[in-house]
Amino acid sequence: MARYRCPKVLVPGLAAVALLLAAPAAAPAVKAPSLASSAQYKAFVEYVKKLDGLAAQPTSTEQKNTYEAKLTAKKTAAAHKADALFKRASEEAQAEADEKAKEQVEGVRSREDQALEALHIETNQKLDRAEASFHLKFERIATGHKNREKALKAQIAGLRAKKAAAAPGTPKAQIQERIEKVSGEVTANRADEKEKRKALKGAVSKQREQIKSAAEGKETEIGEAAEATVKKIDKHWNKQYVEKKAALNSTRENRLGYLEQKLEQGRADIAAMPATG
């Protein structure tokens, strides 16, 4: 008898795998360093501090232009660093969200495989029981008809013996009629056995198909439940990433705003420097 095989369903709940979403782990902190720890930021802030110390010192227009150019260059470098750190932190947040999603999806797929394997075993056990029941019933039919035919043939043999010893004429004819009747019962017994075997095979085939159909239905449910859970996982971690990126961008904008303030402070210091000559 062919064994039932449960193909792997790589699609879209399983109550067990859905538990993975019950308490999703928080996204780990990103590894990108802070802007304040960067050389560009420190150089810009230190330069503004320097200009603040020179605000009362008489300075030529040429020197002021040099201060302005350096101030702008250092602010630009610090702003570029802030953008670069934002990009790096965003990529790290995306990678970490993807890794968490992958880890949970692997757990879902593992449980899906376990559920399919359990279904595979259960289905084969049902098919084995159906097969065993079929053979038992088949043997009963075969044995019952075999014993009946044996008894009918023994009856025919006895009638033939009686016919041989019977007086000619009506007695022999009557016994012959009985022999022919019993012979008809033998033929009918064989036809009945054939019909019962056919009906039994049909019933067993139908039972097998019902078992397989039910298994396929459960298999589809398992696959769809797993896929639905996978979609929830993807949605959850995508939301985590979007929220983290928004927070990072807010921090970036605050940093850029602070740099702009420091730039204006530096420019004000340069403007406050008394002109020479």
Residue pairs with C-beta under 8 A, 6 or more apart in sequence:
1 127
1 128
1 131
3 124
3 127
4 120
4 123
4 124
4 127
4 211
4 212
4 215
5 120
6 116
6 117
6 119
6 120
6 123
6 215
6 219
7 219
8 113
8 116
9 112
9 116
9 219
9 220
9 222
9 223
9 226
10 223
11 223
11 224
11 226
11 227
12 223
12 224
12 226
12 227
12 228
12 230
12 231
13 225
13 226
13 228
13 229
13 232
14 108
14 111
14 112
14 115
14 222
14 225
14 226
14 229
15 225
16 111
16 115
17 107
17 108
17 111
17 112
17 225
17 226
17 229
18 225
18 229
18 232
20 104
20 107
20 108
20 229
20 233
21 104
21 229
21 232
21 233
21 236
24 100
24 104
24 236
24 237
24 240
25 100
27 93
27 96
27 97
27 100
27 237
27 240
27 241
27 244
28 96
30 89
30 92
30 93
30 96
30 244
30 248
31 92
32 85
32 88
32 89
32 92
33 85
34 85
35 41
35 78
35 81
35 82
35 85
35 255
36 42
38 78
38 81
38 85
40 74
40 77
40 78
40 80
40 81
41 78
41 81
41 82
43 74
43 77
43 78
44 74
44 75
44 77
44 78
44 259
44 262
45 262
47 70
47 71
47 74
47 266
48 71
48 262
48 263
48 265
48 266
48 269
51 67
51 71
51 266
51 269
51 270
52 265
52 266
52 269
54 67
54 269
54 273
55 269
55 272
55 273
56 272
56 273
56 274
57 273
57 274
58 273
58 274
58 275
58 276
59 67
59 270
59 273
59 274
59 275
59 276
60 275
60 276
60 277
61 275
64 270
64 273
67 266
67 270
68 267
68 270
71 263
71 266
71 267
71 270
72 263
75 259
75 260
75 262
75 263
75 266
78 259
79 256
79 259
82 252
82 255
82 256
82 259
83 252
85 252
86 248
86 249
86 251
86 252
89 248
90 244
90 245
90 248
90 249
93 241
93 244
93 245
93 248
94 241
94 245
97 237
97 238
97 240
97 241
97 244
98 237
100 237
100 240
101 233
101 234
101 236
101 237
101 238
104 233
105 230
105 233
105 234
108 226
108 229
108 230
108 233
109 226
109 230
111 226
112 222
112 223
112 226
115 222
116 219
116 222
119 215
119 218
119 219
119 222
122 215
123 211
123 212
123 215
126 211
127 208
127 211
127 212
130 204
130 207
130 208
130 211
131 204
133 204
134 200
134 201
134 204
137 200
138 197
138 200
141 193
141 196
141 197
141 200
142 193
142 197
145 189
145 190
145 192
145 193
145 196
148 189
149 186
149 189
149 190
152 182
152 185
152 186
152 189
153 186
155 182
156 179
156 182
156 183
156 186
159 175
159 178
159 179
159 182
160 179
162 175
163 172
163 175
163 176
163 179
166 172
166 175
